[in-house]
Amino acid sequence: TQLDELDRTAQRTRSRPFANLTIAQRQSLVQADLDTLKADRLPPVARCPHVGLALLSHFYGSDAAIDLCYEAQILRENCRPLAMSSRKPLPLARSGRS
């Protein structure tokens, strides 16, 4: 229902389906919906009142998000030998994009 509503809003305000909007336009529509929630934290995915918030909660609970936040290969869910536990994690590989 929420995805259908985003599509209807895109059609009404941009005269195009949500999927055909630019990334910035899609972000703007989703952000407007999220702003109405007045959420002050990311709840567990199953308790999120909006699909956009659920996607954020899912991502920020992932290993990839933790690695991005620390800009290092934390690899939270991987086992490392005890001898490596005191070593600083390796930095993330740079993709050349800024």
Buried (B, 14 or more C-beta within 10 A) or exposed (E): EBEEEBBEBBEEEBEEEBEEBEEEBBEEBBEEBBEEEEBEEBEEBEEBEBBBBBEBBBEEEEEEBBBBEEEBBBEEEEEEEEEEEEEEBEEBEEEEEE
